[in-house]
Amino acid sequence: TGRCRTLDRDALLQSYRQRLLAGRDRRAQQEAPPLIVVATQCVEAGADFDFDALVTECCPLDSLRQRLGRLNRIGELPEAEAVIVAGADTLAGKPDPIYGMAMAETWKWLNERRQPLDLSPAAVAAVLSASLESLNAPAAPGPLLFPAYCDLWAQTSPVAVPSPDPAVFLHGPQRGEPDVQIVWRADLDADKPEAWLETVALSPPLAAEALSLSLSSARAWLEEAGHATNDADIEGGSIPEDAPPRETRARPFLVWRGKDDSESPQTDASRLRPGDTVIVPAAYGGCDLFGWNPASREAVADIADRARLIARRPVQLRLHPQLASTWEGASALLSPLLAAGDEPEDAVLQVQRVLA
């Protein structure tokens, strides 16, 4: 996955975990068709995956060793093969925009050795040179982390003042383009933006239902400018300078800053700021099962209720025709609530009758 909502990513992993995770019962899957995983470099770290074979583009040696850590991860197979390929620029010794000369140097290092090459951890460690600087990806020096920073970050409710910005410690001093958070809600009618703020205030957004997106991509998508990108998961991307001119008017969107501080839905995407939480109708599309997809016009799944359950927030029932499909077995019983009258007294009586 690239840009993806937390709950969507977890659901995908749950669907395939018996085919992916280390320590699985391989014998139980012998009759299943092969599973092919196509991944970005996010598979390098933090994923306890165990593959039987690997095909990878050449990359710096430290990244390559991480990727190989997902191949026959706990040594259950007698052997597992990896095929490493290189593009024309790497073959020509040209620097890579992200990794510099490390890709070409690693390719040269690999080809200086007899093929096939044993790339097990012990074998690689035995043939490494004393200096790996030319083979490893360039790394920026990290900032100093003082104990006082941790004390301030530990105070989350209310947030301590001052509170150091954690981004520099996560991404390094060479910060790329900042992100905004996109939340899709099915109970927001695209033709009734004046009701959005009151609707969202009844069920404020949670982090698990949000998708992080670069500021420029969010603006372009809201303006339907036709150049919203797929937002790869490469750290430190810069704001594109050659983007074509955009129309100033965007589809209505709500920037959520709490019930009292949020503004009415607006149509000027240039007012978006780093860190904003943007709430839009699910009918806008832009996200599918695998995450950010600006070309998608299908309604996005509303996962607010699942996020509330996982966050242990009080259970809510949001009444809206577009949410009826999420009620599953209770749909027939709850559907009459959609016809509740506009008067509060009538709605309360209708709710009492249905719940009884």
ABEGO torsion letter per residue (X at the ends): XBBBBAAAAAAAAAAAAAAABBGBBAAAAAABBBBBBBBBAAAABGBBBBBABBBBBBBBAAAAAAAAAABGAAGABABBBBBBBBBAAAAAGBBBAAAEAAAAAAAAAAAABBOBBBABAAAAAAABBABAAAABBBBBBBBBBBAAAAAAAABAOBBBOBBBBAAAAAAEABBBBBBBBBBBBAABBAABAAAAAAAAAABBBBAAABBBBBAAAAAAAAAGAGABBAGBABBGBBBBAABBBBBABBBBBBBBAEAAABBBBBABAAABBBGBBBBBBAAAEGBBAAEBBAABABBBBBAAAAAAAAAGBBBBBBBBAAAAAAAEAAAAAAAAAAABBABAAAAAAAAAAAAX
